[in-house]
Amino acid sequence: MLLEIEDLTLRVPTVEILRGISLQVATGETVGLVGESGSGKSTTARAALRLFPDDAQAGGRVSVGGVDVLSADDATVRNIRANDAAMIFQAPRTALNPVRRIGDSATERLVQVHGLNKKAARSKLLTLFEYVGLRDPESLLRKYPHQLSGGMLQRVVIAAALSIDPKLLLADEATSALDVTTQAEVLALLKRLRGERDLGVLFITHDLHLAAAYCDRVYVMREGLIVDHQPGATIFENPTNEYTRQLSEAVPTLPEQDGEVVTR
């Protein structure tokens, strides 16, 4: 199992953020984590990299490739961050330094952590830019984030995450800031990457319908708890929790057309 979280709790001095979270992600599997804003989705994903506030107290077990990151020493956790698990953070414009060129930001980990020289790091990044469908990658290296569209920046961030050849990809709202067409392109890209690289993907979203259509399995979160867990294909047919049903019914509908209700 690539990622295995068992009874994870997280508390900051005055707030209990996570309350007994358990989930799994296997090799070659896309697992959805769905819930409203503030439910604890991103915090759960960050647990795989032990990215907690300094004053947080965590309990339970978070295993990445068989290693419990909560009890591991700092060197082991750094090794996992550098080689095994990569995160696509929400909002790509905030994930890149706005005053540094794309090439400098995207190759920093390869140079500073993996020890590649700048020429080798740029060469690897150029290959990945082409792999994720970015045109004219040489010119992109010299541009600043504000010069790229949201879809292009998302592909840059994905390429940077893939540069360490991770086994586990944590995609935190990777499509939420994109238009529908670009969103579909990024989703297709992530699906292709999963198949070609045999990645395990934790796909975080607030969109239950998207998760049901895209993911093999779906966990539903509310107020720091997992309240439902089902295959994506059946989560609408037999929700085990009232909150799941409410989420599915919250999708706007248009008037019937020839006897069918159209959802958007």
C-alpha positions as CSV (number, residue, x, y, z in Angstrom):
1,M,0.0,0.0,0.0
2,L,1.5,3.3,-1.1
3,L,-0.4,5.5,1.4
4,E,-2.1,4.1,4.5
5,I,-3.5,6.4,7.2
6,E,-4.9,4.8,10.3
7,D,-6.8,6.7,13.0
8,L,-5.1,10.0,12.3
9,T,-5.8,12.8,14.7
10,L,-4.5,16.3,14.6
11,R,-5.0,19.0,17.2
12,V,-3.7,22.6,17.5
13,P,-3.9,24.3,20.9
14,T,-7.6,25.1,20.7
15,V,-9.0,23.1,17.8
16,E,-9.2,19.4,16.9
17,I,-8.7,19.4,13.1
18,L,-8.7,15.7,12.3
19,R,-10.6,13.1,14.3
20,G,-9.6,9.5,13.5
21,I,-9.0,9.6,9.8
22,S,-8.3,6.3,8.0
23,L,-7.8,5.8,4.3
24,Q,-5.6,4.0,1.8
25,V,-4.2,4.6,-1.7
26,A,-2.7,1.7,-3.7
27,T,-0.3,1.6,-6.6
28,G,-2.1,2.5,-9.9
29,E,-5.2,3.8,-8.1
30,T,-6.9,7.1,-8.0
31,V,-8.7,7.8,-4.7
32,G,-10.9,10.8,-4.2
33,L,-11.1,12.8,-1.0
34,V,-14.2,15.0,-1.1
35,G,-15.7,17.5,1.3
36,E,-16.6,21.1,1.8
37,S,-14.0,23.8,2.5
38,G,-12.6,23.4,6.0
39,S,-13.4,19.7,6.3
40,G,-9.7,18.7,6.6
41,K,-9.0,17.4,3.1
42,S,-5.8,19.3,2.5
43,T,-4.6,18.7,6.0
44,T,-5.1,15.0,5.6
45,A,-3.0,15.0,2.4
46,R,-0.2,17.1,4.0
47,A,0.0,14.4,6.7
48,A,1.7,12.2,4.1
49,L,4.6,14.6,4.0
50,R,4.3,15.5,7.7
51,L,3.5,19.1,6.9
52,F,1.8,20.3,10.1
53,P,1.8,23.6,12.0
54,D,4.6,23.8,14.5
55,D,2.2,23.7,17.4
56,A,0.2,20.7,16.1
57,Q,-0.1,17.4,18.0
58,A,-0.7,14.4,15.7
59,G,-1.7,10.9,16.6
60,G,-2.3,7.6,14.8
61,R,-0.2,6.3,11.9
62,V,0.6,7.7,8.5
63,S,2.5,5.2,6.3
64,V,4.1,6.1,3.0
65,G,5.6,3.0,1.3
66,G,5.6,1.2,4.7
67,V,7.3,4.0,6.6
68,D,5.4,5.8,9.4
69,V,6.2,9.5,8.8
70,L,4.7,10.5,12.2
71,S,7.4,8.5,14.1
72,A,10.2,8.7,11.6
73,D,13.3,10.9,12.1
74,D,13.6,14.1,10.1
75,A,16.1,12.6,7.6
76,T,13.7,9.8,6.7
77,V,10.8,12.3,6.2
78,R,13.0,14.5,4.0
79,N,13.9,11.4,1.9
80,I,10.2,10.6,1.4
81,R,9.5,14.2,0.3
82,A,12.5,14.1,-2.0
83,N,11.9,10.8,-3.7
84,D,8.6,9.0,-2.9
85,A,5.7,11.5,-2.6
86,A,5.0,14.8,-4.4
87,M,2.2,17.3,-3.9
88,I,0.4,19.4,-6.5
89,F,-0.7,22.3,-4.3
90,Q,-3.9,24.2,-4.7
91,A,-3.7,27.3,-6.9
92,P,-0.5,27.0,-9.1
93,R,0.1,30.8,-9.0
94,T,0.8,30.6,-5.3
95,A,3.0,27.5,-5.7
96,L,5.6,29.4,-7.8
97,N,7.7,32.4,-6.7
98,P,6.3,35.3,-8.7
99,V,9.6,37.1,-9.0
100,R,11.6,34.0,-10.2
101,R,11.6,32.6,-13.7
102,I,9.8,29.3,-14.2
103,G,13.0,27.4,-15.0
104,D,14.7,28.5,-11.7
105,S,11.7,27.6,-9.5
106,A,10.8,24.3,-11.2
107,T,14.4,23.0,-11.1
108,E,15.3,24.1,-7.6
109,R,14.5,20.8,-6.0
110,L,16.5,18.8,-8.6
111,V,19.5,21.1,-8.0
112,Q,19.3,21.6,-4.2
113,V,18.0,18.2,-3.1
114,H,19.0,15.7,-5.8
115,G,22.3,17.3,-6.6
116,L,21.9,17.7,-10.4
117,N,23.8,20.4,-12.1
118,K,21.7,23.2,-13.6
119,K,22.2,21.9,-17.2
120,A,21.0,18.4,-16.3
121,A,18.0,19.7,-14.3
122,R,16.9,22.0,-17.1
123,S,17.2,19.1,-19.6
124,K,15.0,16.9,-17.4
125,L,12.5,19.6,-16.9
126,L,12.3,20.3,-20.7
127,T,11.5,16.7,-21.3
128,L,8.8,16.8,-18.7
129,F,7.3,20.0,-20.1
130,E,6.9,18.2,-23.4
131,Y,5.5,15.2,-21.7
132,V,2.7,17.2,-20.0
133,G,1.9,18.9,-23.3
134,L,3.5,22.3,-22.9
135,R,4.6,23.9,-26.2
136,D,7.9,25.7,-26.8
137,P,9.4,24.6,-23.4
138,E,12.6,26.4,-23.9
139,S,10.9,29.8,-23.9
140,L,8.8,28.8,-20.9
141,L,11.9,28.4,-18.8
142,R,12.6,32.1,-19.2
143,K,9.1,33.3,-18.4
144,Y,7.6,34.4,-15.1
145,P,4.4,32.9,-13.6
146,H,2.3,36.0,-14.5
147,Q,3.1,35.4,-18.2
148,L,1.4,32.0,-18.3
149,S,-2.3,31.0,-18.2
150,G,-3.7,29.0,-15.3
151,G,-3.7,25.8,-17.4
152,M,-0.1,26.2,-18.4
153,L,0.9,26.9,-14.8
154,Q,-0.9,23.8,-13.6
155,R,1.1,21.7,-16.1
156,V,4.3,23.4,-15.0
157,V,3.5,22.4,-11.4
158,I,2.6,18.9,-12.4
159,A,5.9,18.6,-14.4
160,A,7.9,19.9,-11.3
161,A,6.1,17.3,-9.1
162,L,7.0,14.5,-11.6
163,S,10.6,15.5,-11.7
164,I,11.4,13.4,-8.6
165,D,9.8,10.3,-10.2
166,P,7.3,9.9,-7.2
167,K,5.3,6.8,-6.5
168,L,2.6,8.8,-4.8
169,L,1.0,12.0,-6.1
170,L,-1.1,14.2,-3.8
171,A,-3.3,16.4,-6.0
172,D,-4.9,19.1,-3.9
173,E,-7.7,20.8,-5.8
174,A,-5.6,20.5,-8.9
175,T,-8.4,21.6,-11.3
176,S,-10.5,23.9,-9.1
177,A,-9.2,27.2,-10.6
178,L,-9.4,26.1,-14.2
179,D,-12.1,26.6,-16.9
180,V,-14.0,23.5,-17.9
181,T,-12.0,22.8,-21.0
182,T,-8.6,23.1,-19.3
183,Q,-9.9,21.1,-16.4
184,A,-10.8,18.2,-18.7
185,E,-7.3,18.4,-20.3
186,V,-5.5,18.3,-16.9
187,L,-7.7,15.4,-15.7
188,A,-6.9,13.5,-18.8
189,L,-3.2,14.2,-18.3
190,L,-3.3,13.0,-14.7
191,K,-5.1,9.8,-15.8
192,R,-2.5,9.1,-18.5
193,L,0.3,9.7,-16.0
194,R,-1.2,7.3,-13.6
195,G,-1.4,4.6,-16.2
196,E,2.1,5.2,-17.7
197,R,3.9,5.6,-14.4
198,D,1.8,3.4,-12.3
199,L,1.3,6.2,-9.8
200,G,-1.0,6.1,-6.8
201,V,-3.0,9.4,-6.7
202,L,-4.9,11.0,-3.9
203,F,-7.3,13.4,-5.7
204,I,-8.7,16.1,-3.4
205,T,-11.8,18.0,-4.5
206,H,-15.0,19.6,-3.3
207,D,-16.8,18.3,-6.4
208,L,-18.5,15.0,-5.5
209,H,-19.7,14.4,-9.0
210,L,-16.2,14.9,-10.4
211,A,-14.7,12.5,-7.9
212,A,-17.4,9.9,-8.6
213,A,-16.7,10.0,-12.3
214,Y,-12.9,10.2,-12.1
215,C,-11.8,8.1,-9.0
216,D,-11.7,4.4,-8.3
217,R,-12.8,4.9,-4.7
218,V,-14.1,8.0,-2.9
219,Y,-13.9,9.1,0.7
220,V,-16.2,11.8,2.0
221,M,-15.1,14.1,4.8
222,R,-17.0,16.4,7.1
223,E,-15.7,18.3,10.1
224,G,-12.5,16.3,10.3
225,L,-14.1,12.9,10.0
226,I,-14.5,10.3,7.2
227,V,-18.3,9.9,6.9
228,D,-18.5,7.7,3.8
229,H,-16.3,5.5,1.6
230,Q,-17.4,3.7,-1.5
231,P,-16.4,2.9,-5.1
232,G,-16.8,6.0,-7.2
233,A,-19.2,4.3,-9.5
234,T,-21.7,3.5,-6.8
235,I,-21.4,6.4,-4.3
236,F,-24.6,8.1,-5.7
237,E,-26.6,4.9,-5.8
238,N,-26.2,4.0,-2.2
239,P,-24.8,6.8,0.0
240,T,-24.2,5.5,3.5
241,N,-24.4,8.9,5.1
242,E,-26.9,11.7,4.9
243,Y,-24.2,14.2,4.2
244,T,-23.2,12.3,1.1
245,R,-26.8,12.5,-0.1
246,Q,-27.0,16.2,0.6
247,L,-23.8,16.8,-1.4
248,S,-25.1,14.9,-4.4
249,E,-28.4,16.8,-4.2
250,A,-26.7,20.2,-4.0
251,V,-25.7,20.1,-7.6
252,P,-27.9,22.6,-9.6
253,T,-30.3,21.2,-12.1
254,L,-32.0,22.6,-15.2
255,P,-35.6,22.1,-16.1
256,E,-36.5,18.8,-17.7
257,Q,-35.8,18.4,-21.4
258,D,-37.8,15.6,-23.1
259,G,-38.4,14.0,-19.8
260,E,-34.8,14.2,-18.6
261,V,-33.4,16.4,-15.9
262,V,-30.2,18.1,-16.9
263,T,-27.5,18.6,-14.3
264,R,-24.6,21.0,-14.4
